[in-house]
Structure formats: structure tokens, C-alpha cells
Amino acid sequence: MSYLSSGTQSSQTGSIVSKKENLVCGVTQGSLLGPLLVLITVNDMHRSSPKFNFYLFDDETNLLCAEIDLRKLEISVNQELSKLRDWLDRNKSFLNPSQSNFVIFHPFQPKLDYELKVIT
């Protein structure tokens, strides 16, 4: 039996327990090797995009990107997110859009006359 390739998992809410499912890949939550294996997995994530500055902490990742022009920023961020998505796919990982946000930092920002669209 391999630590990385075999095992099962189930979920519990209150007294209701789901049936056990086989793990296709990943590490059992709460394992001793889990944090080390996560670090090994994301260690080269920064190579997926030359424009993003990556800040990794535990299982959280922050990406920073700077542009003078807001429309150029939108284009640049979406191009780089596409590269990151490719990296995540190759590494059997994913980005959870419901737990992802973006913030624009600027000393003075007039009201936007259009809606920014960031791919997820």
C-alpha cells in the first residue's frame, strides 16, 4: 500500500456520514507528511507566471501584479491567471473561485466606468 496513492476518505456533518470513496491523488488531511508534501507541491508555482509576485503561506496564496493602466492590468492578470491555471492542471490542483478575491490598490481611484472581468 502506498502512502501517496491509496486510501479512502469520507465526510461527516452531524450524525450523517458519507460513504467512503477511494482517493485518486492527494494526501490524507491531518497526516504528518501533509504539510511537507504541500510545500513540495507548490514550491515551483512561482515559475508559472513571470508577472505575478507570489506570497505563499500555509495553504493560502497571494498574487500581486502591478500596471499603470487599469485596462492593461486586467489583460495582464487574465493572461497570467491562464498560465497559473495550466500549472494547476498539470499539478492536479485547482483554484477555488468562491474563495478567491481581487483588490485594486491605488492612491486615488475614480469610480470605474466599466466592470473588471477576471477569469476564474
N, C-alpha and C positions, 0 to 999 in steps of 0.2 A: 504494500500500500504506500503510495506517495503522498507526502505532506501537502504538496502543491497541486496535485491533480485529482485527488479523490476525497470524498467526504460528502456530507449532506447538510442541509440547513432547513429550518422551519421558522415560522413566525408565530408569536402569541400576542393576542390582545385580550386582556382579561382572562377568562377561562377558556377561550376559543384558541385552539392550536391548529395551525395548518398542517397538511401532510408534508412529510419530508421529501425534499427534492434533491437530486444529485447536483453537486457543484461542477460546473463546466470549467471554470477557472477562478482564480482568486484565492484569498486566504481567509480562514475562519476568523470571524470577529472575536476579539478578546484573546487571540493567541499571543504567545511571547515573541514569535518571529514577525508578526504582522507589521508593527511599526517600521522595522528594519526593511522588510520587503517593499513597503510603500515607498520609503526613501530611495531604494534602489530603482524602483519603477519610474519615479518622477524625476530622477537625478538628471536626465538629459532633456527634460521638457523644454528648457530654455532654448534649445537648438531648433525648435520648431518654428521660431519666429525671430528674425533679427531686429525687428522694430519694437517688440514688447520688452519691457523690463519686468522680469518675473520675481515675485516675492512669495516664497513658499513657507508655510508654517503648518505643521501637523498635516491635516487633510484639507487645508484651505490654500487657495492660490489667488494672488492678486496680480493683475496685469496693468502696467502703466504704459501709455503711449502719448506722445506729445506732437502736436502740429499747431501752426499758427492759424490756419484757416479751418473753420469748423467742417466744411464740406469735404476738405481733404482728409480731415481726421476720420470722418465717417467712412470714407472709401478705404483708407489705410487700415482702420480697425477691422472692417469686414474682410479685407484680404488676409490679414494676419489671423483672424479667427478661423478662416477657412483652412489655413495651414495648420493651426492648432488642432482643428477637428480631424484632419488627416493623421496627425501624430497620435491623437487619442484613439482613433480607429485602429491604427497599426498596433497600439499597445493594449487593445481590448479594454479601453476605458471610455468614459463619456463625460460630457459636461451637462449638468442638470440645469436647464433654463429656469425652472421655478426657484432655484436657489442662486441665481446669477443676477447681478445688477451692474449698471454702469453709472458713473458720476463724471460730470464735466467740471473741472476746476479752472477758473478764470477770474482775474481780478475784477473785471466788470463784464457782465454778460447781459446784453439786452435780450428781451423776450425773443425767442426763436420764431421765425416766420414759417417754419416747416417742422415736421416731426422727424427726428432722427430714427433711422432704422438700423438696428444692429442684429445681425444674423444670430440664430441660436441653433 
